[in-house]
């Protein structure tokens, strides 16, 4: 009788904190668990509809007056589309405009909501997107649905390229959500191997929730993982080391980056900056 050997899973025994909102974290949790990790959900951000939708509704009803809609996150696409449908506007039928997305994950969400996807940024930042489209933007009217906490670099760059930019709040970004006591204790005790971040807001909220000293102590024992250069910059600006940087804003890219980190650093507790 032969015994079938099972291949070792790359994250076997690792404890990984996911700071995404629960509704966004499912795919990443499943991928990490399939690699053998124990996943701890510590939602450092939450999302909700804006209390005042006057400007948003006005823009939606005038979609035909825009040349481009620029989406910088999957949340922007989902909340914007939900509001469209709530007031009786079907994205696929509103015609005329073109759509741009920052990165493949955002593009997937945009397409999934029924919008056309005409341009996906080759570099996954708002500034890069503005640079790539600059030649086509002069004199164009652009709708930018976003969070109230979104950065200023994209609208400023679009306006510098000669575009007329209408910014609307499609969703609000809130603070830390519900965290299980055992997860909170594990994070406070630094009894984890990785803490993963998908946005600067998650970095800011976790630092406010735990305190700067606690988060700094955590970073000495756990590898901090960031998706993309903007989130990595937010960690570094907070004085925190970045051990892992996933190139794409997707669950697959983050899971692979974490697995690769432990493959390269097997047996080492060193952190990179």
TORTORPA-597535 format. One record per atom (N, C-alpha, C): residue in three letters; x, y, z. Coordinates in steps of 0.02 Angstrom, whole numbers, padded with zeros to 5 digits, always signed. Example, Ala and Ser with C-alpha at 12.3 -4.5 7.8 and 13.67 -1.06 7.14 Angstrom:
<rs>
ala+00660-00284+00390 ala+00615-00225+00390 ala+00660-00165+00390 ser+00642-00112+00354 ser+00684-00053+00357 ser+00645+00002+00394 
</rs>
This chain:
<rs>
unk+00042-00060+00000 unk+00000+00000+00000 unk+00044+00063+00000 unk+00029+00108-00044 unk+00069+00169-00049 unk+00033+00227-00014 unk+00072+00271+00014 unk+00045+00330+00047 unk+00055+00391+00003 unk+00001+00426-00012 unk+00005+00485-00054 unk+00029+00544-00012 unk+00082+00575-00034 unk+00109+00633+00001 unk+00075+00696-00025 unk+00055+00739+00021 unk+00024+00802+00002 unk+00077+00856+00001 unk+00074+00899-00049 unk+00123+00953-00055 unk+00115+01002+00002 unk+00170+01025+00030 unk+00165+01074+00085 unk+00135+01139+00060 unk+00094+01169+00101 unk+00063+01232+00082 unk+00108+01289+00104 unk+00117+01340+00062 unk+00169+01391+00075 unk+00158+01433+00137 unk+00095+01438+00161 unk+00082+01480+00220 unk+00059+01438+00280 unk+00077+01375+00279 unk+00058+01330+00334 unk+00082+01358+00401 unk+00034+01367+00448 unk+00051+01390+00515 unk+00058+01465+00523 unk+00055+01503+00468 unk+00062+01575+00473 unk-00005+01607+00493 unk+00000+01659+00534 unk-00059+01696+00557 unk-00058+01764+00522 unk-00108+01776+00481 unk-00109+01835+00438 unk-00170+01877+00452 unk-00158+01940+00466 unk-00212+01988+00480 unk-00233+02021+00414 unk-00297+02021+00400 unk-00326+02054+00341 unk-00365+02114+00366 unk-00347+02174+00342 unk-00379+02235+00368 unk-00434+02261+00322 unk-00454+02223+00271 unk-00507+02245+00226 unk-00575+02240+00260 unk-00624+02276+00233 unk-00693+02270+00257 unk-00717+02199+00241 unk-00761+02170+00282 unk-00783+02101+00272 unk-00809+02087+00202 unk-00847+02134+00174 unk-00876+02122+00108 unk-00824+02121+00052 unk-00764+02146+00066 unk-00711+02146+00017 unk-00659+02091+00029 unk-00661+02060+00087 unk-00606+02018+00108 unk-00614+01944+00090 unk-00672+01923+00067 unk-00686+01852+00060 unk-00636+01816+00015 unk-00622+01845-00044 unk-00577+01813-00092 unk-00507+01805-00062 unk-00481+01857-00030 unk-00415+01853-00001 unk-00412+01801+00056 unk-00463+01802+00098 unk-00466+01753+00153 unk-00464+01682+00126 unk-00503+01669+00075 unk-00506+01601+00046 unk-00439+01581+00016 unk-00406+01628-00018 unk-00341+01612-00048 unk-00288+01598+00005 unk-00286+01640+00057 unk-00237+01630+00110 unk-00249+01565+00147 unk-00313+01551+00162 unk-00329+01488+00197 unk-00310+01427+00155 unk-00321+01431+00089 unk-00303+01376+00046 unk-00227+01363+00046 unk-00188+01415+00061 unk-00115+01408+00066 unk-00092+01387+00135 unk-00140+01376+00181 unk-00124+01351+00247 unk-00125+01402+00303 unk-00138+01465+00287 unk-00136+01517+00338 unk-00197+01517+00384 unk-00187+01540+00444 unk-00242+01557+00489 unk-00255+01631+00479 unk-00315+01649+00457 unk-00330+01718+00439 unk-00370+01752+00495 unk-00347+01811+00515 unk-00380+01850+00566 unk-00407+01914+00534 unk-00472+01924+00538 unk-00503+01982+00507 unk-00506+02040+00557 unk-00472+02094+00539 unk-00472+02155+00579 unk-00491+02212+00531 unk-00556+02222+00518 unk-00576+02272+00468 unk-00559+02342+00490 unk-00507+02370+00458 unk-00483+02437+00477 unk-00520+02492+00440 unk-00564+02474+00394 unk-00604+02523+00358 unk-00676+02498+00351 unk-00721+02544+00345 unk-00791+02527+00332 unk-00817+02577+00280 unk-00870+02559+00245 unk-00895+02601+00191 unk-00970+02609+00197 unk-00995+02667+00175 unk-01067+02680+00177 unk-01086+02731+00124 unk-01151+02735+00110 unk-01176+02785+00063 unk-01169+02854+00094 unk-01158+02905+00054 unk-01155+02973+00081 unk-01224+02995+00106 unk-01225+03035+00159 unk-01289+03059+00186 unk-01323+03107+00138 unk-01284+03147+00103 unk-01311+03195+00056 unk-01292+03174-00015 unk-01339+03155-00056 unk-01325+03131-00123 unk-01347+03182-00177 unk-01357+03244-00157 unk-01382+03294-00204 unk-01336+03302-00265 unk-01271+03313-00252 unk-01224+03322-00306 unk-01215+03258-00347 unk-01213+03202-00313 unk-01206+03137-00346 unk-01265+03124-00393 unk-01325+03136-00368 unk-01385+03124-00409 unk-01388+03170-00469 unk-01367+03232-00459 unk-01366+03280-00514 unk-01319+03257-00569 unk-01261+03233-00550 unk-01212+03209-00599 unk-01238+03147-00635 unk-01268+03102-00598 unk-01294+03041-00629 unk-01347+03056-00681 unk-01391+03102-00665 unk-01444+03120-00713 unk-01418+03157-00774 unk-01356+03181-00769 unk-01326+03218-00825 unk-01266+03180-00855 unk-01266+03113-00851 unk-01209+03074-00875 unk-01193+03088-00948 unk-01243+03102-00988 unk-01232+03116-01059 unk-01192+03178-01072 unk-01182+03220-01021 unk-01144+03282-01030 unk-01069+03272-01017 unk-01049+03212-00996 unk-00979+03199-00980 unk-00945+03160-01036 unk-00880+03173-01044 unk-00840+03137-01093 unk-00809+03074-01063 unk-00791+03078-00998 unk-00759+03022-00964 unk-00788+03016-00893 unk-00792+02954-00869 unk-00799+02941-00797 unk-00736+02905-00776 unk-00704+02930-00724 unk-00641+02900-00701 unk-00654+02868-00633 unk-00640+02804-00628 unk-00649+02765-00567 unk-00581+02747-00538 unk-00571+02763-00474 unk-00507+02749-00442 unk-00510+02691-00393 unk-00568+02660-00386 unk-00573+02603-00341 unk-00635+02562-00358 unk-00634+02499-00338 unk-00693+02457-00347 unk-00752+02484-00308 unk-00739+02512-00249 unk-00793+02542-00209 unk-00827+02598-00246 unk-00787+02641-00280 unk-00817+02696-00317 unk-00865+02669-00371 unk-00844+02617-00405 unk-00886+02588-00457 unk-00950+02558-00428 unk-00944+02522-00373 unk-01002+02488-00344 unk-01052+02537-00314 unk-01027+02584-00276 unk-01074+02632-00245 unk-01105+02678-00298 unk-01065+02698-00347 unk-01092+02741-00400 unk-01146+02704-00439 unk-01132+02642-00458 unk-01181+02603-00495 unk-01244+02591-00454 unk-01236+02577-00390 unk-01294+02565-00347 unk-01338+02627-00344 unk-01306+02686-00340 unk-01346+02747-00338 unk-01379+02760-00405 unk-01345+02745-00460 unk-01375+02751-00527 unk-01441+02712-00530 unk-01437+02650-00509 unk-01496+02607-00514 unk-01551+02628-00465 unk-01529+02655-00408 unk-01578+02676-00358 unk-01621+02733-00384 unk-01592+02776-00426 unk-01631+02832-00452 unk-01653+02820-00525 unk-01645+02757-00547 unk-01674+02738-00611 unk-01631+02750-00672 unk-01565+02752-00664 unk-01520+02762-00721 unk-01479+02698-00730 unk-01485+02665-00787 unk-01446+02605-00801 unk-01381+02625-00834 unk-01324+02610-00805 unk-01259+02631-00832 unk-01250+02612-00905 unk-01267+02551-00923 unk-01254+02528-00991 unk-01295+02565-01043 unk-01349+02597-01023 unk-01393+02631-01070 unk-01385+02707-01072 unk-01340+02732-01030 unk-01336+02805-01024 unk-01289+02836-01075 unk-01249+02794-01110 unk-01213+02811-01171 unk-01169+02873-01172 unk-01128+02878-01225 unk-01091+02938-01239 unk-01022+02941-01209 unk-01017+02930-01145 unk-00954+02939-01109 unk-00909+02878-01116 unk-00846+02887-01098 unk-00798+02832-01093 unk-00778+02825-01020 unk-00751+02767-01002 unk-00732+02754-00933 unk-00659+02733-00927 unk-00627+02758-00875 unk-00558+02739-00860 unk-00555+02712-00789 unk-00509+02665-00778 unk-00502+02633-00712 unk-00430+02630-00692 unk-00418+02638-00627 unk-00351+02631-00599 unk-00340+02558-00581 unk-00309+02520-00625 unk-00293+02451-00610 unk-00345+02400-00629 unk-00325+02337-00635 unk-00369+02283-00658 unk-00426+02266-00611 unk-00415+02271-00545 unk-00469+02256-00498 unk-00525+02307-00505 unk-00506+02370-00512 unk-00557+02422-00522 unk-00592+02412-00588 unk-00554+02396-00640 unk-00583+02385-00707 unk-00633+02327-00705 unk-00617+02275-00669 unk-00662+02218-00663 unk-00727+02239-00629 unk-00723+02280-00577 unk-00783+02304-00543 unk-00823+02349-00588 unk-00790+02393-00625 unk-00824+02438-00672 unk-00863+02399-00724 unk-00831+02350-00754 unk-00864+02309-00805 unk-00921+02269-00775 unk-00910+02244-00713 unk-00962+02204-00680 unk-01024+02244-00665 unk-01017+02310-00660 unk-01075+02353-00646 unk-01109+02378-00710 unk-01083+02357-00768 unk-01116+02374-00831 unk-01087+02434-00867 unk-01033+02463-00842 unk-01001+02519-00876 unk-00952+02493-00928 unk-00941+02532-00981 unk-00887+02514-01028 unk-00819+02527-00994 unk-00768+02491-01013 unk-00700+02503-00988 unk-00657+02519-01049 unk-00639+02583-01056 unk-00602+02606-01115 unk-00528+02615-01102 unk-00509+02622-01039 unk-00438+02630-01023 unk-00425+02604-00953 unk-00372+02564-00946 unk-00349+02541-00881 unk-00277+02565-00871 unk-00264+02599-00816 unk-00198+02627-00804 unk-00145+02573-00804 unk-00089+02586-00838 unk-00034+02538-00839 unk+00004+02539-00773 unk+00006+02597-00741 unk+00031+02602-00672 unk-00029+02618-00629 unk-00033+02586-00570 unk-00096+02586-00533 unk-00100+02642-00482 unk-00093+02704-00508 unk-00103+02763-00467 unk-00144+02814-00507 unk-00178+02858-00471 unk-00218+02909-00504 unk-00175+02956-00545 unk-00116+02974-00520 unk-00072+03019-00557 unk-00049+02988-00622 unk-00034+02922-00620 unk-00014+02887-00680 unk-00070+02886-00731 unk-00131+02874-00708 unk-00188+02873-00753 unk-00197+02941-00787 unk-00191+02995-00749 unk-00196+03062-00778 unk-00143+03073-00831 unk-00082+03050-00817 unk-00028+03058-00864 unk-00039+03020-00929 unk-00065+02959-00923 unk-00078+02918-00982 unk-00132+02947-01026 unk-00181+02980-00996 unk-00237+03007-01033 unk-00229+03081-01051 unk-00174+03112-01029 unk-00168+03184-01034 unk-00182+03211-01104 unk-00156+03178-01155 unk-00164+03203-01223 unk-00237+03204-01246 unk-00279+03162-01215 unk-00349+03158-01236 unk-00396+03198-01191 unk-00369+03234-01142 unk-00412+03264-01091 unk-00426+03339-01101 unk-00386+03373-01139 unk-00394+03445-01146 unk-00464+03462-01170 unk-00497+03504-01131 unk-00564+03526-01149 unk-00619+03475-01136 unk-00601+03418-01107 unk-00651+03366-01094 unk-00681+03375-01024 unk-00743+03351-01018 unk-00778+03355-00954 unk-00775+03286-00921 unk-00749+03283-00860 unk-00736+03220-00827 unk-00774+03216-00762 unk-00806+03160-00751 unk-00841+03146-00688 unk-00797+03101-00646 unk-00787+03120-00584 unk-00742+03083-00539 unk-00780+03064-00475 unk-00813+03006-00474 unk-00846+02983-00413 unk-00794+02952-00365 unk-00797+02972-00301 unk-00744+02951-00256 unk-00766+02954-00184 unk-00721+02937-00139 unk-00733+02943-00067 unk-00719+03014-00044 unk-00748+03033+00011 unk-00735+03099+00039 unk-00663+03104+00066 unk-00629+03048+00073 unk-00561+03048+00098 unk-00509+03037+00042 unk-00531+03041-00020 unk-00485+03028-00076 unk-00431+03081-00082 unk-00374+03062-00109 unk-00317+03107-00117 unk-00331+03159-00171 unk-00292+03214-00169 unk-00302+03269-00215 unk-00261+03263-00279 unk-00215+03215-00282 unk-00169+03214-00339 unk-00204+03202-00406 unk-00255+03158-00408 unk-00287+03144-00472 unk-00327+03203-00499 unk-00374+03233-00461 unk-00410+03289-00490 unk-00365+03347-00508 unk-00313+03358-00469 unk-00266+03412-00485 unk-00229+03398-00551 unk-00209+03335-00560 unk-00174+03317-00622 unk-00220+03321-00683 unk-00283+03300-00674 unk-00331+03305-00729 unk-00343+03377-00749 unk-00349+03420-00700 unk-00360+03491-00716 unk-00298+03522-00748 unk-00239+03500-00727 unk-00178+03525-00758 unk-00173+03505-00831 unk-00206+03449-00848 unk-00206+03426-00918 unk-00259+03462-00959 unk-00296+03508-00928 unk-00344+03548-00965 unk-00415+03522-00962 unk-00428+03474-00918 unk-00496+03446-00913 unk-00538+03485-00863 unk-00603+03484-00874 unk-00651+03509-00824 unk-00672+03450-00782 unk-00659+03452-00718 unk-00671+03395-00674 unk-00728+03409-00626 unk-00776+03365-00625 unk-00832+03368-00577 unk-00822+03311-00527 unk-00807+03329-00465 unk-00798+03279-00413 unk-00863+03269-00375 unk-00882+03206-00363 unk-00942+03191-00324 unk-00924+03138-00273 unk-00955+03142-00215 unk-00944+03092-00162 unk-00991+03034-00175 unk-00963+02976-00194 unk-01003+02917-00207 unk-01011+02873-00145 unk-00963+02879-00099 unk-00966+02839-00037 unk-00923+02871+00016 unk-00937+02854+00078 unk-00897+02877+00135 unk-00853+02821+00161 unk-00793+02839+00179 unk-00746+02791+00209 unk-00745+02802+00284 unk-00764+02750+00321 unk-00767+02756+00394 unk-00709+02722+00429 unk-00715+02716+00493 unk-00662+02689+00535 unk-00664+02613+00543 unk-00632+02589+00595 unk-00625+02518+00608 unk-00694+02488+00623 unk-00707+02430+00592 unk-00770+02396+00603 unk-00766+02349+00664 unk-00812+02302+00668 unk-00815+02256+00724 unk-00756+02207+00721 unk-00721+02200+00777 unk-00663+02156+00782 unk-00674+02108+00839 unk-00665+02043+00827 unk-00672+01993+00879 unk-00619+02003+00933 unk-00637+01991+00997 unk-00589+02003+01051 unk-00525+01962+01045 unk-00531+01900+01019 unk-00471+01858+01012 unk-00425+01885+00958 unk-00454+01915+00905 unk-00414+01945+00852 unk-00379+02007+00878 unk-00416+02049+00914 unk-00387+02110+00941 unk-00329+02093+00989 unk-00338+02042+01029 unk-00286+02023+01076 unk-00224+01997+01040 unk-00234+01958+00987 unk-00178+01932+00949 unk-00138+01989+00917 unk-00173+02040+00892 unk-00139+02097+00862 unk-00102+02137+00915 unk-00134+02148+00972 unk-00102+02186+01026 unk-00040+02150+01053 unk-00043+02083+01054 unk+00013+02043+01079 unk+00066+02031+01024 unk+00052+02056+00963 unk+00095+02044+00905 unk+00104+01970+00892 unk+00052+01931+00906 unk+00054+01859+00895 unk+00028+01842+00825 unk+00056+01876+00775 unk+00037+01866+00705 unk+00100+01872+00663 unk+00097+01846+00602 unk+00155+01847+00558 unk+00152+01902+00505 unk+00092+01920+00484 unk+00083+01971+00432 unk+00023+02013+00448 unk+00027+02078+00434 unk-00031+02122+00434 unk-00036+02153+00365 unk-00091+02142+00330 unk-00098+02164+00260 unk-00142+02226+00256 unk-00122+02273+00212 unk-00158+02336+00203 unk-00174+02346+00129 unk-00235+02371+00116 unk-00256+02383+00047 unk-00268+02457+00032 unk-00258+02501+00081 unk-00271+02572+00068 unk-00237+02614+00122 unk-00221+02677+00105 unk-00195+02723+00156 unk-00245+02732+00213 unk-00310+02730+00198 unk-00360+02738+00252 unk-00353+02683+00304 unk-00339+02622+00282 unk-00330+02567+00329 unk-00270+02579+00374 unk-00217+02606+00345 unk-00157+02622+00385 unk-00174+02675+00437 unk-00207+02729+00415 unk-00224+02783+00461 unk-00271+02759+00517 unk-00321+02720+00498 unk-00370+02698+00547 unk-00340+02649+00598 unk-00298+02603+00575 unk-00268+02556+00621 unk-00220+02591+00669 unk-00184+02640+00643 unk-00138+02678+00687 unk-00178+02716+00740 unk-00235+02745+00720 unk-00277+02782+00768 unk-00308+02734+00819 unk-00326+02675+00796 unk-00359+02627+00840 unk-00311+02595+00890 unk-00252+02576+00866 unk-00204+02542+00910 unk-00158+02591+00947 unk-00146+02648+00916 unk-00096+02695+00942 unk-00030+02685+00906 unk+00008+02738+00899 unk+00070+02735+00860 unk+00120+02687+00890 unk+00128+02687+00956 unk+00177+02644+00988 unk+00159+02570+00979 unk+00094+02554+00985 unk+00072+02485+00978 unk+00083+02461+00907 unk+00068+02503+00858 unk+00076+02482+00788 unk+00150+02476+00771 unk+00191+02520+00798 unk+00263+02515+00786 unk+00291+02451+00816 unk+00268+02433+00876 unk+00290+02371+00907 unk+00268+02311+00867 unk+00207+02314+00840 unk+00181+02260+00798 unk+00226+02249+00737 unk+00248+02305+00707 unk+00289+02300+00646 unk+00357+02269+00659 unk+00379+02266+00721 unk+00443+02234+00737 unk+00437+02158+00736 unk+00377+02132+00744 unk+00367+02060+00749 unk+00330+02031+00689 unk+00292+02073+00654 unk+00253+02049+00598 unk+00274+02087+00535 unk+00272+02053+00479 unk+00285+02086+00414 unk+00225+02126+00394 unk+00235+02189+00375 unk+00180+02231+00351 unk+00177+02224+00275 unk+00118+02209+00250 unk+00108+02199+00178 unk+00063+02253+00150 unk+00083+02282+00094 unk+00044+02336+00062 unk+00028+02316-00009 unk-00031+02338-00032 unk-00048+02329-00102 unk-00033+02394-00139 unk+00017+02391-00184 unk+00032+02448-00226 unk+00073+02502-00193 unk+00098+02549-00233 unk+00144+02600-00208 unk+00112+02652-00163 unk+00048+02667-00173 unk+00015+02719-00132 unk+00007+02695-00060 unk-00016+02634-00050 unk-00023+02606+00017 unk+00045+02596+00049 unk+00094+02573+00010 unk+00161+02565+00037 unk+00189+02632+00060 unk+00177+02684+00021 unk+00200+02751+00041 unk+00167+02775+00105 unk+00102+02758+00114 unk+00067+02777+00175 unk+00099+02745+00236 unk+00119+02682+00230 unk+00153+02648+00286 unk+00221+02681+00300 unk+00259+02694+00248 unk+00325+02724+00258 unk+00319+02795+00286 unk+00269+02831+00263 unk+00258+02899+00290 unk+00239+02898+00363 unk+00211+02842+00386 unk+00194+02834+00456 unk+00253+02807+00496 unk+00311+02800+00463 unk+00371+02776+00496 unk+00372+02701+00506 unk+00335+02665+00464 unk+00330+02592+00471 unk+00365+02556+00413 unk+00396+02499+00426 unk+00431+02462+00373 unk+00382+02425+00328 unk+00398+02419+00265 unk+00358+02381+00218 unk+00398+02319+00198 unk+00375+02261+00221 unk+00410+02198+00205 unk+00386+02168+00140 unk+00322+02180+00124 unk+00290+02147+00066 unk+00251+02200+00028 unk+00261+02203-00038 unk+00222+02249-00079 unk+00193+02211-00138 unk+00128+02202-00139 unk+00095+02168-00195 unk+00088+02217-00253 unk+00106+02198-00314 unk+00105+02245-00369 unk+00035+02264-00393 unk-00014+02219-00385 unk-00082+02232-00409 unk-00130+02234-00350 unk-00184+02273-00359 unk-00234+02280-00306 unk-00285+02225-00310 unk-00261+02163-00306 unk-00305+02105-00309 unk-00287+02057-00252 unk-00336+02015-00234 unk-00324+01965-00183 unk-00271+01916-00205 unk-00272+01897-00268 unk-00223+01849-00295 unk-00152+01877-00289 unk-00143+01941-00307 unk-00077+01971-00304 unk-00052+01975-00232 unk-00096+01994-00185 unk-00076+01999-00115 unk-00057+01930-00088 unk-00098+01880-00101 unk-00085+01813-00075 unk-00018+01786-00103 unk-00006+01797-00167 unk+00056+01774-00198 unk+00117+01811-00169 unk+00109+01876-00157 unk+00165+01915-00130 unk+00182+01891-00059 unk+00132+01876-00019 unk+00144+01852+00049 unk+00178+01783+00047 unk+00153+01739+00004 unk+00182+01673-00002 unk+00255+01677-00026 unk+00268+01721-00073 unk+00335+01729-00099 unk+00382+01756-00046 unk+00357+01801-00004 unk+00398+01828+00050 unk+00424+01773+00096 unk+00379+01728+00115 unk+00400+01675+00161 unk+00442+01622+00125 unk+00434+01615+00060 unk+00477+01570+00023 unk+00548+01596+00020 unk+00555+01661+00006 unk+00621+01692+00001 unk+00654+01698+00069 unk+00613+01711+00121 unk+00640+01724+00188 unk+00629+01665+00235 unk+00628+01605+00208 unk+00617+01545+00250 unk+00670+01542+00304 unk+00644+01537+00367 unk+00689+01532+00423 unk+00718+01597+00448 unk+00697+01653+00415 unk+00724+01719+00435 unk+00669+01761+00464 unk+00685+01802+00513 unk+00636+01848+00542 unk+00650+01920+00520 unk+00696+01928+00471 unk+00715+01995+00449 unk+00657+02029+00414 unk+00653+02094+00421 unk+00602+02134+00388 unk+00638+02182+00341 unk+00608+02196+00284 unk+00636+02245+00238 unk+00600+02311+00245 unk+00630+02365+00220 unk+00599+02431+00225 unk+00592+02461+00156 
</rs>
